[in-house]
Amino acid sequence: MSTVEDIGDYIKDNFENKYRTILPSKAYTIIRIDGRAFHSYTKRFARPFDDVLMAAMDHAAEELLKQVGGAICAYVQSDEISILASDFGKEATEAWFGGNLQKIVSVSASIATNAFNKKLLGSSDVSNFEFASFDARVLSMTEDSDVLYYFRWRQADTMRNSVRSVANVHFSHKSLQNKTVKDMLGMLQERGVPWEKFGDKYKFGRFFYKDTVVEDITYTDKRTGEQRVELGVERRRIAVDARVFSDMSDLMLPGKPEGGNSGSAREVAEEMGANTDEMEEETALFVDMITGRRLSPDDTEETEIKEDRVHRESGATRAAKSVRVL
């Protein structure tokens, strides 16, 4: 080893790269980010649900959608964020960090940690601020049906935890021992606190996806001071809604683990008395995203998506479409 470069190559080849893992290409990647020791961290927040905490989690999910290469959507519940990404698109499209597992988990956890703490620190509703941290893990899938299985699984867990969270506020630990979710629902109903009356985001989690809207924009011309309207402007945004993922049962493949359907989110929701029919239209959008890659990002340019960002057209086109507001 005569040079520093030789030593560097030796270290990299024999130690640094020895356990490096590269994910399969042309596949779905799911990154699940979890709050570290959140069971104790969240004790100072409101129960059963805290809107300040949820807003911080949602902000972290939005930042991940902006920064994770190939990100399609995000599902948020409790202290957990699931990011679905892919390298579908052009033949030359590469996965985020070339599929380097170490970089994907470390950077995604860092993004979530930074975004969550920044949002929480800026909230006037939080006193005695404590920094939170997140870890991450990665799953690689090639089948659409397995992706749907994953989201059904996480949403079924969401709804069960939601019921337990409400029940834990109104009943003692002892009275809830050996009680099923259905038992807890009945107990809450008798207590006059029906779980069904809580908002969808508390029951089903939040689903974020990239979207484009076309609308007219009113602005003030800086040169003339005149107010103008720009017609048909495209605006990129991150949209959010609540939905039940188990509407996609027709995409399930045979040969899955026995009893795989028994824990589906739709069945759990219907068992809990939820009105799942009203979410079917939104769920159809999720099917399109998975099977048609309709909302897959354009890998030819990296665009920062913000709720209020306006993508303006060329000056000539904009002038032709603008009108003076009298």
C-alpha positions as CSV (number, residue, x, y, z in Angstrom):
1,M,0.0,0.0,0.0
2,S,2.2,2.8,-1.3
3,T,-0.3,5.6,-1.5
4,V,-3.3,7.0,0.4
5,E,-5.5,6.0,-2.6
6,D,-4.4,2.4,-2.3
7,I,-5.2,2.3,1.4
8,G,-8.6,3.9,0.6
9,D,-9.4,1.2,-2.0
10,Y,-8.4,-1.5,0.5
11,I,-10.7,-0.1,3.2
12,K,-13.6,0.3,0.8
13,D,-13.2,-3.1,-0.9
14,N,-12.7,-5.1,2.3
15,F,-14.8,-3.3,4.8
16,E,-17.0,-0.4,3.6
17,N,-18.5,-2.2,0.7
18,K,-18.4,-5.7,2.1
19,Y,-22.0,-5.5,3.5
20,R,-23.4,-3.0,1.0
21,T,-26.8,-4.1,-0.3
22,I,-28.3,-3.0,-3.6
23,L,-32.1,-3.4,-4.0
24,P,-33.5,-5.0,-7.2
25,S,-34.1,-2.7,-10.1
26,K,-37.5,-2.1,-11.7
27,A,-39.4,-2.9,-8.5
28,Y,-41.5,-1.3,-5.9
29,T,-39.7,0.1,-2.9
30,I,-41.5,0.7,0.4
31,I,-39.7,2.7,3.0
32,R,-41.3,2.5,6.4
33,I,-40.2,5.2,8.9
34,D,-41.0,4.7,12.6
35,G,-40.7,7.0,15.5
36,R,-38.0,5.8,17.9
37,A,-39.3,5.1,21.5
38,F,-42.5,7.0,20.7
39,H,-44.4,5.1,23.3
40,S,-42.7,7.2,25.9
41,Y,-42.0,10.2,23.8
42,T,-45.8,10.8,23.1
43,K,-46.9,10.6,26.7
44,R,-46.9,14.4,27.0
45,F,-49.3,14.8,24.1
46,A,-53.1,14.9,24.1
47,R,-55.0,11.6,24.1
48,P,-56.4,9.7,22.2
49,F,-55.2,11.8,19.3
50,D,-53.1,15.0,19.1
51,D,-53.5,17.3,16.1
52,V,-50.1,19.0,16.7
53,L,-48.3,15.6,16.7
54,M,-50.2,14.5,13.6
55,A,-49.4,17.7,11.8
56,A,-45.7,17.1,12.4
57,M,-46.0,13.5,11.1
58,D,-47.8,14.8,8.0
59,H,-45.1,17.4,7.4
60,A,-42.5,14.7,7.6
61,A,-44.4,12.6,5.0
62,E,-44.7,15.6,2.7
63,E,-41.0,16.2,2.9
64,L,-40.2,12.5,2.1
65,L,-42.5,12.7,-0.9
66,K,-40.6,15.7,-2.2
67,Q,-37.1,14.3,-1.6
68,V,-37.3,10.5,-2.1
69,G,-36.5,9.7,-5.7
70,G,-39.4,8.0,-7.5
71,A,-41.8,8.5,-4.6
72,I,-45.4,7.9,-5.6
73,C,-47.4,8.2,-2.3
74,A,-47.2,8.1,1.4
75,Y,-49.4,6.6,4.1
76,V,-49.2,8.0,7.6
77,Q,-50.6,6.6,10.9
78,S,-49.6,7.0,14.5
79,D,-45.7,7.4,14.5
80,E,-45.3,5.6,11.2
81,I,-44.9,6.7,7.6
82,S,-44.8,4.3,4.6
83,I,-43.4,5.7,1.4
84,L,-44.1,3.9,-1.9
85,A,-41.5,4.5,-4.6
86,S,-40.5,2.9,-7.9
87,D,-38.0,3.2,-10.7
88,F,-40.6,2.5,-13.3
89,G,-40.5,4.9,-16.3
90,K,-37.8,5.1,-18.9
91,E,-35.4,2.2,-19.3
92,A,-32.5,4.3,-18.0
93,T,-34.4,5.4,-14.9
94,E,-32.5,4.5,-11.7
95,A,-33.7,3.9,-8.2
96,W,-33.0,6.4,-5.5
97,F,-29.3,6.3,-4.6
98,G,-29.0,3.5,-7.2
99,G,-30.9,1.2,-4.8
100,N,-28.2,1.5,-2.1
101,L,-30.0,0.2,1.0
102,Q,-27.7,1.9,3.5
103,K,-28.2,5.3,2.0
104,I,-31.9,4.9,1.5
105,V,-32.6,4.0,5.2
106,S,-30.2,6.5,6.6
107,V,-31.2,9.5,4.5
108,S,-35.0,8.8,4.7
109,A,-34.8,8.5,8.5
110,S,-32.8,11.8,8.5
111,I,-35.3,13.6,6.4
112,A,-38.2,12.5,8.6
113,T,-36.3,13.4,11.8
114,N,-35.5,16.9,10.5
115,A,-38.9,17.7,9.1
116,F,-40.8,16.4,12.2
117,N,-38.7,18.3,14.7
118,K,-38.7,21.5,12.6
119,K,-42.5,21.4,12.4
120,L,-43.0,20.6,16.0
121,L,-40.5,23.2,17.2
122,G,-42.4,25.8,15.2
123,S,-45.7,25.1,16.9
124,S,-46.9,27.4,19.5
125,D,-48.9,24.6,21.0
126,V,-45.8,22.7,22.2
127,S,-44.1,23.4,25.4
128,N,-41.0,21.6,26.9
129,F,-39.8,20.6,23.4
130,E,-37.9,17.4,23.1
131,F,-36.2,16.2,19.9
132,A,-37.6,13.0,18.3
133,S,-35.7,10.6,16.1
134,F,-36.8,8.0,13.5
135,D,-35.5,4.8,12.1
136,A,-36.3,3.3,8.7
137,R,-36.5,-0.1,7.0
138,V,-37.0,-1.0,3.4
139,L,-39.1,-3.6,1.5
140,S,-38.7,-4.5,-2.1
141,M,-41.7,-5.9,-4.1
142,T,-42.3,-6.8,-7.7
143,E,-46.0,-7.6,-7.6
144,D,-48.8,-5.0,-7.5
145,S,-50.8,-7.4,-5.2
146,D,-48.1,-7.5,-2.6
147,V,-48.0,-3.7,-2.5
148,L,-51.8,-3.8,-1.8
149,Y,-51.3,-6.4,0.8
150,Y,-48.8,-4.2,2.5
151,F,-51.1,-1.2,2.7
152,R,-54.1,-3.3,3.8
153,W,-51.9,-4.7,6.6
154,R,-50.8,-1.3,7.8
155,Q,-54.3,0.1,7.6
156,A,-55.8,-2.8,9.6
157,D,-53.2,-2.0,12.2
158,T,-54.1,1.7,12.1
159,M,-57.8,1.0,12.8
160,R,-57.1,-1.4,15.6
161,N,-54.7,1.0,17.2
162,S,-57.2,3.8,16.8
163,V,-59.9,1.9,18.7
164,R,-57.5,0.9,21.4
165,S,-56.3,4.5,21.8
166,V,-59.9,5.8,22.4
167,A,-60.7,2.9,24.7
168,N,-57.5,3.5,26.8
169,V,-58.7,7.0,27.5
170,H,-62.1,5.9,28.8
171,F,-61.4,2.6,30.5
172,S,-58.8,1.2,32.8
173,H,-56.0,-1.1,31.7
174,K,-57.5,-3.9,33.7
175,S,-61.0,-3.6,32.2
176,L,-59.5,-3.8,28.7
177,Q,-57.5,-7.0,29.3
178,N,-58.4,-9.9,27.0
179,K,-60.9,-7.6,25.2
180,T,-61.1,-7.8,21.4
181,V,-61.4,-4.7,19.2
182,K,-65.1,-5.6,18.7
183,D,-65.5,-5.7,22.5
184,M,-63.9,-2.3,22.9
185,L,-66.2,-0.8,20.2
186,G,-69.2,-2.1,22.2
187,M,-67.8,-0.7,25.4
188,L,-67.3,2.7,23.8
189,Q,-70.8,2.7,22.4
190,E,-72.3,2.0,25.8
191,R,-70.1,4.8,27.3
192,G,-71.5,7.2,24.8
193,V,-68.2,7.7,22.9
194,P,-68.8,5.8,19.6
195,W,-65.5,5.4,17.7
196,E,-67.4,5.9,14.4
197,K,-67.9,9.6,15.2
198,F,-64.2,10.4,15.1
199,G,-62.8,11.9,11.9
200,D,-61.5,9.7,9.1
201,K,-57.9,10.8,9.6
202,Y,-58.0,9.4,13.2
203,K,-59.6,6.1,12.1
204,F,-58.0,5.3,8.8
205,G,-54.8,7.3,8.6
206,R,-53.8,9.9,6.0
207,F,-52.8,9.2,2.4
208,F,-50.6,11.7,0.5
209,Y,-50.0,11.7,-3.2
210,K,-48.7,14.1,-5.9
211,D,-51.3,15.8,-7.9
212,T,-51.7,18.6,-10.5
213,V,-54.6,21.1,-10.5
214,V,-55.5,23.7,-13.1
215,E,-56.9,26.9,-11.9
216,D,-57.1,30.7,-12.5
217,I,-54.5,32.7,-10.6
218,T,-55.0,36.4,-9.5
219,Y,-51.8,38.3,-9.1
220,T,-50.5,41.9,-9.1
221,D,-48.2,43.0,-11.9
222,K,-45.1,44.3,-10.2
223,R,-44.3,46.7,-13.1
224,T,-47.7,48.3,-13.5
225,G,-49.3,47.6,-10.1
226,E,-52.4,46.3,-12.0
227,Q,-54.2,43.2,-10.8
228,R,-54.4,40.5,-13.4
229,V,-55.8,37.0,-13.8
230,E,-53.8,34.2,-15.4
231,L,-56.1,31.5,-16.8
232,G,-55.6,27.8,-16.7
233,V,-52.4,27.7,-14.7
234,E,-51.1,24.3,-13.7
235,R,-50.1,24.0,-10.0
236,R,-48.3,21.0,-8.5
237,R,-49.3,20.0,-5.0
238,I,-49.4,17.2,-2.5
239,A,-52.9,16.1,-1.9
240,V,-54.2,14.3,1.2
241,D,-57.3,12.2,1.9
242,A,-58.5,9.2,3.9
243,R,-59.3,6.0,2.0
244,V,-59.7,2.2,2.6
245,F,-57.1,0.3,0.6
246,S,-59.0,-3.0,0.7
247,D,-61.3,-2.0,-2.2
248,M,-58.6,-3.5,-4.5
249,S,-59.5,-7.1,-3.8
250,D,-59.7,-7.9,-7.5
251,L,-55.9,-7.4,-7.8
252,M,-55.0,-10.1,-5.2
253,L,-53.1,-13.1,-6.4
254,P,-53.8,-16.7,-5.5
255,G,-51.3,-18.6,-3.4
256,K,-51.0,-16.1,-0.6
257,P,-50.7,-17.0,3.1
258,E,-53.7,-18.8,4.3
259,G,-56.2,-16.5,5.9
260,G,-54.6,-13.5,4.3
261,N,-57.9,-11.8,3.6
262,S,-59.2,-12.1,7.2
263,G,-57.2,-9.1,8.3
264,S,-57.9,-6.8,5.4
265,A,-58.6,-3.2,6.2
266,R,-62.0,-3.2,4.5
267,E,-63.3,-6.1,6.6
268,V,-61.9,-4.6,9.7
269,A,-63.6,-1.3,8.8
270,E,-66.9,-2.9,8.1
271,E,-66.7,-4.9,11.3
272,M,-66.3,-1.6,13.1
273,G,-69.4,-0.2,11.4
274,A,-67.5,2.3,9.1
275,N,-69.1,3.6,5.9
276,T,-66.5,2.4,3.4
277,D,-68.6,2.9,0.3
278,E,-68.1,6.7,0.3
279,M,-64.3,6.1,0.0
280,E,-64.5,3.9,-3.1
281,E,-64.0,6.7,-5.6
282,E,-60.8,7.8,-3.9
283,T,-59.6,4.3,-3.6
284,A,-60.0,3.9,-7.4
285,L,-57.3,6.6,-7.7
286,F,-54.9,4.4,-5.7
287,V,-55.6,1.5,-8.1
288,D,-54.7,3.7,-11.0
289,M,-51.5,4.8,-9.3
290,I,-50.4,1.2,-8.7
291,T,-51.5,-0.5,-11.9
292,G,-51.1,2.3,-14.4
293,R,-48.3,4.2,-12.7
294,R,-50.4,7.3,-13.6
295,L,-49.0,9.5,-10.9
296,S,-45.4,8.2,-11.1
297,P,-43.0,11.2,-11.1
298,D,-41.3,12.4,-14.2
299,D,-37.8,11.2,-13.8
300,T,-36.4,13.7,-16.3
301,E,-36.5,16.6,-13.8
302,E,-36.5,16.9,-10.1
303,T,-39.4,19.2,-9.1
304,E,-39.9,20.5,-5.6
305,I,-43.6,20.3,-5.0
306,K,-45.2,22.9,-2.8
307,E,-48.8,23.5,-2.1
308,D,-48.7,27.1,-3.3
309,R,-46.1,26.8,-6.1
310,V,-47.2,28.0,-9.5
311,H,-45.7,26.6,-12.7
312,R,-45.9,29.5,-15.1
313,E,-45.9,29.2,-18.9
314,S,-43.9,31.2,-21.4
315,G,-44.2,34.9,-21.4
316,A,-46.0,35.0,-24.8
317,T,-48.5,32.3,-23.7
318,R,-49.0,33.9,-20.4
319,A,-49.7,37.3,-21.9
320,A,-52.3,35.8,-24.3
321,K,-54.1,34.1,-21.5
322,S,-54.0,37.1,-19.0
323,V,-56.7,39.7,-18.7
324,R,-56.7,42.9,-16.8
325,V,-58.9,43.1,-13.8
326,L,-60.8,46.4,-13.8
